[in-house]
Amino acid sequence: MWRRDRSADGAVATKAGGPVPAAPAPPPEPPREAEEPREPLREAEAEAEAEERRGPGRAVRALVALVALVGMVAFAIVLAKLTLNASPASVPLTHSNLTPGSSIRAYLGQPAFLETVKQLGGNVLLGVPFGVLLPLFSRKTRGLVRVALLTIVTMLLVELVQGALITGRAFDIDDVLLNTTGALLGYLLVGRRLGRAVHPRVRRRWWQRRPARRKGSEQVLATER
């Protein structure tokens, strides 16, 4: 009759003395990657979106939009008086300009410094209200590109009306460029901050979401450790 004895090292010995090797142990399982928890990330994103939504209430935003609308109407009236008045005495001196920079170089080359400042600076200042009022009117009119496009379209229409219907006025592409420059300066200096304060961004953009997610995951992993 055969008898089996188990030694201390796990080998099984038979009565005849022949050791039988034990079965090999299963290989250890590879460590699993820590799954990124979902709930803390959602909480982090919700907090970030709540911070973006903080701002004045709807009544305040509506009031600011109304004030901006009134300001735009008043500015349109002033703009019409400045640009759409006939000037018969200037007929021999006016000519259309479709070459960007041509009129600017002519103003810079003339000896009358005050006239140069009046023409160039006046056209730049004429575009500043666009950069200040447009971001206050609506969230859709915020942004550097939108302000520039709206200013270009408006000023192109004004210049076309001048050249086609007003005596002593002519179309000048440099006026559009100077007006747009003033609008961008007004937006960067004042309108950008006012627009963010009145109409905060509701959702973060895609390049702003990644740091928030990574930060949330790092915090969760730190708490687990």
C-alpha positions as CSV (number, residue, x, y, z in Angstrom):
1,M,0.0,0.0,0.0
2,W,1.4,3.3,-1.0
3,R,1.6,6.2,1.4
4,R,2.1,9.9,0.5
5,D,3.9,12.3,2.8
6,R,4.2,16.0,2.2
7,S,7.5,17.6,3.0
8,A,8.0,21.1,4.3
9,D,8.8,22.6,0.9
10,G,5.6,21.3,-0.6
11,A,7.0,18.3,-2.4
12,V,5.0,15.1,-2.2
13,A,7.1,12.0,-1.3
14,T,5.9,8.4,-2.0
15,K,6.7,5.4,0.1
16,A,9.4,4.4,-2.3
17,G,11.2,7.7,-1.6
18,G,10.8,9.3,-5.0
19,P,9.8,12.9,-4.6
20,V,7.1,14.2,-6.8
21,P,7.4,18.0,-7.6
22,A,4.4,20.1,-6.5
23,A,2.2,21.9,-9.1
24,P,3.7,25.3,-10.1
25,A,2.0,28.3,-8.6
26,P,-0.1,30.5,-11.0
27,P,1.7,33.6,-12.3
28,P,0.8,36.8,-10.5
29,E,-1.9,38.9,-12.2
30,P,-0.6,42.2,-13.7
31,P,-1.6,45.2,-11.7
32,R,-4.7,46.8,-12.9
33,E,-4.7,50.4,-13.9
34,A,-6.6,52.5,-11.5
35,E,-9.9,53.4,-13.0
36,E,-10.6,57.0,-13.1
37,P,-13.6,57.6,-10.8
38,R,-16.5,59.5,-12.5
39,E,-18.3,61.1,-9.6
40,P,-15.5,63.4,-8.4
41,L,-14.7,64.4,-11.9
42,R,-18.3,65.4,-12.5
43,E,-18.3,67.4,-9.3
44,A,-15.1,69.2,-10.4
45,E,-16.7,70.0,-13.7
46,A,-19.9,71.1,-12.1
47,E,-17.9,73.4,-9.8
48,A,-16.0,74.9,-12.7
49,E,-19.2,75.5,-14.7
50,A,-20.8,77.1,-11.6
51,E,-17.9,79.5,-11.3
52,E,-18.3,80.5,-14.9
53,R,-22.1,81.0,-14.5
54,R,-21.6,83.4,-11.5
55,G,-22.4,86.9,-12.6
56,P,-25.2,89.4,-12.5
57,G,-28.8,88.2,-12.7
58,R,-31.0,88.2,-15.8
59,A,-32.6,91.6,-14.9
60,V,-29.2,93.2,-14.6
61,R,-28.0,91.7,-17.9
62,A,-31.2,92.8,-19.6
63,L,-30.8,96.4,-18.3
64,V,-27.2,96.5,-19.4
65,A,-28.2,95.2,-22.9
66,L,-30.9,97.9,-23.1
67,V,-28.3,100.6,-22.2
68,A,-25.9,99.2,-24.8
69,L,-28.7,99.3,-27.4
70,V,-29.5,102.9,-26.6
71,G,-25.8,103.7,-26.8
72,M,-25.6,102.0,-30.2
73,V,-28.6,104.0,-31.5
74,A,-27.1,107.2,-30.2
75,F,-23.8,106.4,-31.7
76,A,-25.5,105.5,-35.0
77,I,-27.1,109.0,-35.0
78,V,-23.8,110.7,-34.4
79,L,-22.1,108.5,-37.0
80,A,-24.7,109.5,-39.6
81,K,-24.3,113.2,-38.8
82,L,-20.5,112.9,-39.1
83,T,-20.3,110.8,-42.2
84,L,-23.5,111.3,-44.2
85,N,-23.6,115.1,-44.5
86,A,-23.2,116.5,-48.0
87,S,-20.2,118.7,-48.7
88,P,-20.5,120.3,-52.1
89,A,-17.3,122.3,-51.6
90,S,-15.3,119.1,-51.3
91,V,-16.4,117.7,-54.6
92,P,-13.2,118.6,-56.5
93,L,-11.0,117.1,-53.7
94,T,-12.8,113.8,-53.2
95,H,-12.0,110.6,-54.9
96,S,-12.6,106.9,-54.1
97,N,-9.8,104.9,-52.6
98,L,-9.8,101.1,-53.0
99,T,-6.1,100.6,-52.1
100,P,-5.4,99.9,-48.4
101,G,-3.0,102.3,-46.9
102,S,-3.1,104.9,-49.7
103,S,-5.0,107.6,-47.8
104,I,-3.1,106.9,-44.6
105,R,0.2,107.5,-46.4
106,A,-1.2,110.7,-47.9
107,Y,-2.3,112.1,-44.5
108,L,1.1,111.2,-43.0
109,G,3.0,112.9,-45.8
110,Q,1.2,116.2,-45.6
111,P,2.8,119.1,-43.7
112,A,-0.3,119.9,-41.6
113,F,0.2,117.8,-38.5
114,L,-3.1,118.8,-36.8
115,E,-5.1,117.8,-39.9
116,T,-3.3,114.4,-40.0
117,V,-4.2,113.8,-36.3
118,K,-7.8,114.9,-36.9
119,Q,-8.3,112.6,-39.9
120,L,-6.5,109.5,-38.6
121,G,-7.3,109.9,-34.9
122,G,-10.9,110.8,-35.6
123,N,-11.5,107.6,-37.6
124,V,-9.9,105.5,-34.9
125,L,-12.0,107.1,-32.2
126,L,-15.1,106.6,-34.3
127,G,-14.7,102.9,-34.0
128,V,-14.0,102.7,-30.3
129,P,-17.8,102.6,-29.3
130,F,-18.2,99.4,-31.3
131,G,-15.5,97.6,-29.2
132,V,-17.1,98.8,-25.9
133,L,-20.9,98.5,-26.6
134,L,-21.0,95.3,-28.7
135,P,-19.7,93.0,-25.9
136,L,-22.4,94.4,-23.6
137,F,-25.2,93.9,-26.0
138,S,-25.1,90.1,-26.1
139,R,-22.9,87.1,-25.5
140,K,-23.1,86.4,-29.2
141,T,-21.4,89.7,-30.0
142,R,-18.5,89.1,-27.7
143,G,-15.0,88.1,-29.0
144,L,-12.3,89.9,-30.9
145,V,-13.2,88.4,-34.3
146,R,-16.9,89.1,-34.0
147,V,-16.3,92.7,-33.0
148,A,-14.0,93.1,-35.9
149,L,-16.4,91.5,-38.4
150,L,-19.4,93.6,-37.2
151,T,-17.4,96.8,-37.4
152,I,-16.1,96.0,-40.9
153,V,-19.6,95.2,-42.2
154,T,-21.1,98.4,-40.6
155,M,-18.4,100.7,-41.8
156,L,-18.4,99.2,-45.3
157,L,-22.1,100.0,-45.6
158,V,-21.5,103.5,-44.4
159,E,-18.7,104.0,-46.9
160,L,-20.8,102.6,-49.7
161,V,-23.7,105.0,-48.9
162,Q,-21.2,107.9,-48.8
163,G,-19.7,107.1,-52.2
164,A,-23.0,106.4,-53.9
165,L,-25.5,108.9,-52.4
166,I,-23.7,111.7,-50.6
167,T,-22.3,114.7,-52.5
168,G,-18.7,115.5,-51.6
169,R,-18.2,112.1,-50.0
170,A,-16.3,109.1,-51.4
171,F,-15.6,105.5,-50.5
172,D,-12.3,105.1,-48.7
173,I,-11.2,101.6,-47.6
174,D,-8.7,103.2,-45.2
175,D,-11.5,104.7,-43.1
176,V,-12.9,101.1,-42.6
177,L,-9.4,99.9,-41.5
178,L,-9.0,102.8,-39.1
179,N,-12.5,102.4,-37.7
180,T,-11.9,98.7,-37.2
181,T,-8.6,99.4,-35.4
182,G,-10.4,101.7,-33.0
183,A,-13.1,99.0,-32.3
184,L,-10.4,96.4,-31.5
185,L,-8.6,98.9,-29.2
186,G,-11.9,99.6,-27.4
187,Y,-12.6,95.9,-27.0
188,L,-9.2,95.0,-25.7
189,L,-9.0,97.9,-23.3
190,V,-12.5,98.1,-21.9
191,G,-15.1,96.0,-23.8
192,R,-13.5,92.6,-23.1
193,R,-13.7,92.9,-19.3
194,L,-17.1,94.4,-19.3
195,G,-18.4,91.7,-21.6
196,R,-17.0,89.0,-19.3
197,A,-18.5,90.6,-16.3
198,V,-22.0,91.0,-17.7
199,H,-22.2,87.8,-19.9
200,P,-19.9,85.2,-18.4
201,R,-19.1,82.1,-20.3
202,V,-21.5,79.2,-19.5
203,R,-19.4,76.3,-20.5
204,R,-15.7,75.8,-20.6
205,R,-14.0,75.3,-23.9
206,W,-12.3,72.0,-24.8
207,W,-8.8,73.2,-24.1
208,Q,-9.9,74.5,-20.6
209,R,-11.6,71.2,-19.6
210,R,-8.6,68.9,-19.7
211,P,-6.7,70.6,-16.8
212,A,-9.8,70.5,-14.7
213,R,-10.2,66.8,-15.3
214,R,-6.5,66.0,-14.6
215,K,-6.6,68.0,-11.5
216,G,-9.7,66.2,-10.3
217,S,-8.2,62.8,-11.0
218,E,-5.0,63.7,-9.2
219,Q,-6.9,64.7,-6.2
220,V,-8.9,61.5,-6.2
221,L,-5.7,59.4,-6.6
222,A,-4.1,61.3,-3.7
223,T,-7.0,60.6,-1.4
224,E,-6.9,56.9,-2.3
225,R,-3.2,56.7,-1.6
